[in-house]
Amino acid sequence: MKIYQVGGAVRDKLLGIQATDIDHVVVGATPDEMVALGFKPVGKHFPVFLHPETKAEYALARKERKTGPKHADFEFVFDKSVSLEEDIVRRDFTINALVMDEASGEIIDLVNGQEDLKKKLIRHINSAHFVEDPLRVLRMCRFSAQLDFSIHEETMALATQMVREGMLQHLSKERIWQEFEKALATPFFDKFILTLRECGALNELLPEVDYLFQVPEKEAFHPEKNSGAHTILALQAGRNFAPEIKFAILLHDVGKGLTPKEILPSHYQHDKRGEPLVQAICKRLKVPNRYSHLAKLGVRMHMKMRDVPLMRLAKVYNFVAQISNTFKEEEKIKNLFQICEADMKGRAMPLDKSQFDNFNQAKERVMKVFSFMQEIKITDMPNFDSLPKDERIANHFKQYALKILSQKM
């Protein structure tokens, strides 16, 4: 029996990155022998075991044969005769197929993965195996974003062919979203989107976003000339933002592509038109609520932010109430600020001081209303005890709050 570290942990070690998950492959062992050593079996489709003390995963070396079109449609062979080489050749990319001998620390490279690491290149190992699993198209795009690596031209050609042949249709929505969520956690999520687009996968998974690259922008304000390029620049401006915010930035302008240009200008009320589109996207991809709620807020409110400095106080009150209907959710307000900041900066031209000043004034005015509302209690209203306790009380409170706010601002 020989035990090796394999995959992302070895790759990250060579890149000087702290590995979080360490996978192991075991050559020359049977499931019964692993159990006898105290390992706990947990694999559903092939033998994976948890170490009795560290709880790290150990998988038996295996070969596989494709049995159907879905991601999980494989038949596995995992007897003692399966060699390390046979296990490695079925893996996706050379940089993920590096092996370290657990005992000696020796790096074993059977596919020139170390050379590709130096070149910052994502390259498939075996064409016949690569095209068997449609999830590898999304993994290719995600590793490009995670590592900021380029894609080998032959690997991109294979991925494009897989998309063209409709293989992504065999992926579950859950697996698709898992790759999106992992990519959102990387600094270069914009690169994930561009790589998806290059191989045709963006049009399959998010046609609403892909279409934005055909929607023209006014060159005086957006030298990048189209809404898709603006979205990418906005994502780049928000590279250090939380994943939920980056997802909202991705979708903030989808309403621009909803109405044919011959009927209405493509930008006309794109915030209002975009919200049901975001709702449909999130339902289709089974996006968790913490992402979908913020994405809907962003598409609905990002256009209004620029008008805040000139709004009457009552409108500012309504604006803040639409973001935080309890006047308690400060995080939602700050999240919207970041979405709007990325939208403002997402253009291929320098921003002038007036744009920053307007944005800062809007933030200051919103936060003043929000902060003042923390001090105002409904029970402080004159004649509170005698007021009707029905839907009318909200309007009474608004009028009372505006009176107090006008004295403080």
PyMOL commands that set and color helices and strands:
alter all, ss='L'
color gray80, all
select helices_A, chain A and resi 8-15+31-36+84-89+94-96+113-119+127-130+135-147+153-164+167-170+173-184+189-199+201-205+207-214+227-237+243-251+254-257+270-284+289-301+305-310+313-323+330-345+353-375+378-380+384-386+392-408
alter helices_A, ss='H'
color red, helices_A
select strands_A, chain A and resi 2-6+23-27+40-41+48-50+57-60+63-66+74-77+99-101+107-108+121-122+150-151
alter strands_A, ss='S'
color yellow, strands_A
deselect
rebuild
show_as cartoon
